[in-house]
Amino acid sequence: MVIMLQSNLRSKQITKCVPLLSIIIMDHTPSEPQEGCQVSDGVSVEDIADIEEINALTELGTTLIQAILEKEPIANIQELIDAGAPLWFQDNDGVSPLHAAAYVANENLIKIFLDDGAVWNAVDNLGNTAGDIALSMNNESCYKLIRDAGIRSELLLAILSSRSGLEHSSSTLIISDDDTTAVGSTDAFLASSLEFTVDEYDQEICLLKPEDDSKVGVMMSWEREIMSRTVDELCSDHPRLEEGLRVLNIGFGLGIIDSCLQRVTKIPSLHVIIEAHPDVLVQMKKQGWYQQPGVKIMEGKWQDVVQRKEFLDLGAFDVIYTDTFAENYQELCKFFRLLPDLMVGPDARFSFFNGLGATNALFYDVYSRVAECHLSDIGVHVSWNDVWVGGEEDQERWGESRKYFTQPLYRLPVAQLKSTV
Ligand SMILES: C[S@@+](CC[C@H](N)C(=O)[O-])C[C@H]1O[C@@H](n2cnc3c(N)ncnc32)[C@H](O)[C@@H]1O
């Protein structure tokens, strides 16, 4: 079991995974004295038995990690596992047996541990998964074993959760969590006010100020390169460019992508923008977007707008982009399922802000591939383009905002309906 790390495409930082043993220890801290079975100072016989069991597990787990790091023969390691050494154990540094196996680059052990249920996404105290360790050691085969286990596990959990109707799971990253704050809930976000400003590094930003005094960038202009490359990939060699593309964008933010879309060599014949936040709509009015020829602004949440007759009457699109805020992967998946109806045909192109898991290399890789699998399921093929975004100094990029994207490469998806012929 691993504590929720990150479920939103934008806005949230990965939080440290709490080793399970510390949860058990906290759960078993003696509290109220129990009648009839107390030993001393409110500690019950059951509590002592539990503490002894925890100590035994801690010892076994520690011995297992040592044995792996000391490269003992697999038979010794298997013996420890058979004796009950827990694969979910993490020592004081947060190192698990899987981390240890990655440190010693032992593919066999990694396979055994993953098959036996080791937690693929456990992070150590420095925020590294076993996959990150394999990656940092340039060990592609070990990395792929862990990454593929992550993809399988996330896909399976997504299926199980959709079948059982479960909304929540503590062991997966992509299932929605309980966040009701403005960074994790659309309704709370839409009820919060936004600040459009320029930071001390001359960067245009749209900021949300949650109640806890922190600042979260809803959109920051360091992402300009991502948006402009996205438009390039979506439009520049589009077979219908000369006719004037029919474009749909969800989420205006700072209007960066919409401005890029207006600058393609042939202006779009129809440019629909769906935007839900009242403060953003005010900005759009101030900037004259409502008067822009060919631009149609549809106010409201995309989930509602796409059902309106006024929207359905517009027909299908050549180019579609979505980049919202405070929405989780499940919402993005819901949008994926609309694509076959929204895209005009196999020439139409779709992209989305690919930010899930983007504060950790392994998670970013896993979730890019999970999205690819889900799109493939509905008949949409994705190709990926890498955009270098690692250039700026951290402070210049983030100012006072929480960091929501820390990878040096942005993986830009371009998706098209698979041709049926
Ligand atoms: C990250 S910004 C988009 C940035 C934009 N791509 C740009 O280039 O500036 C996200 C935008 O999505 C809007 N938004 C969030 N949830 C939405 C929803 N459910 N429907 C429509 N718009 C939404 C937010 O108000 C915000 O303006």
The ligand as an SDF file (V2000), in Angstrom:
LIG
                    3D

 27 29  0  0  0  0  0  0  0  0999 V2000
   -3.5730   25.6000  -17.5380 C   0  0  0  0  0  0  0  0  0  0  0  0
   -4.7810   26.6810  -18.0240 S   0  0  0  0  0  0  0  0  0  0  0  0
   -4.7340   26.5410  -19.7820 C   0  0  0  0  0  0  0  0  0  0  0  0
   -3.5510   27.2280  -20.3520 C   0  0  0  0  0  0  0  0  0  0  0  0
   -3.5930   27.3770  -21.8520 C   0  0  0  0  0  0  0  0  0  0  0  0
   -3.2720   26.1190  -22.4890 N   0  0  0  0  0  0  0  0  0  0  0  0
   -2.6330   28.4460  -22.3400 C   0  0  0  0  0  0  0  0  0  0  0  0
   -1.9490   28.1780  -23.3390 O   0  0  0  0  0  0  0  0  0  0  0  0
   -2.5400   29.5150  -21.7330 O   0  0  0  0  0  0  0  0  0  0  0  0
   -6.2410   25.8230  -17.6130 C   0  0  0  0  0  0  0  0  0  0  0  0
   -7.5120   26.5380  -17.9360 C   0  0  0  0  0  0  0  0  0  0  0  0
   -8.5720   25.5750  -17.9080 O   0  0  0  0  0  0  0  0  0  0  0  0
   -9.7160   26.1670  -17.3100 C   0  0  0  0  0  0  0  0  0  0  0  0
  -10.5580   25.0640  -16.8170 N   0  0  0  0  0  0  0  0  0  0  0  0
  -10.3480   24.2890  -15.7210 C   0  0  0  0  0  0  0  0  0  0  0  0
  -11.2950   23.3360  -15.6390 N   0  0  0  0  0  0  0  0  0  0  0  0
  -12.1100   23.4930  -16.7030 C   0  0  0  0  0  0  0  0  0  0  0  0
  -13.2600   22.8080  -17.1800 C   0  0  0  0  0  0  0  0  0  0  0  0
  -13.7390   21.7530  -16.5320 N   0  0  0  0  0  0  0  0  0  0  0  0
  -13.8430   23.2370  -18.3190 N   0  0  0  0  0  0  0  0  0  0  0  0
  -13.3330   24.3160  -18.9850 C   0  0  0  0  0  0  0  0  0  0  0  0
  -12.2610   25.0140  -18.5800 N   0  0  0  0  0  0  0  0  0  0  0  0
  -11.6450   24.6130  -17.4650 C   0  0  0  0  0  0  0  0  0  0  0  0
   -9.1010   27.0440  -16.2450 C   0  0  0  0  0  0  0  0  0  0  0  0
   -9.9960   28.0300  -15.8130 O   0  0  0  0  0  0  0  0  0  0  0  0
   -7.8980   27.6120  -16.9550 C   0  0  0  0  0  0  0  0  0  0  0  0
   -8.2160   28.7790  -17.6410 O   0  0  0  0  0  0  0  0  0  0  0  0
  1  2  1  0
  2  3  1  0
  2 10  1  0
  3  4  1  0
  4  5  1  0
  5  6  1  0
  5  7  1  0
  7  8  2  0
  7  9  1  0
 10 11  1  0
 11 12  1  0
 11 26  1  0
 12 13  1  0
 13 14  1  0
 13 24  1  0
 14 15  1  0
 14 23  1  0
 15 16  2  0
 16 17  1  0
 17 18  1  0
 17 23  2  0
 18 19  1  0
 18 20  2  0
 20 21  1  0
 21 22  2  0
 22 23  1  0
 24 25  1  0
 24 26  1  0
 26 27  1  0
M  CHG  2   2   1   9  -1
M  END
$$$$
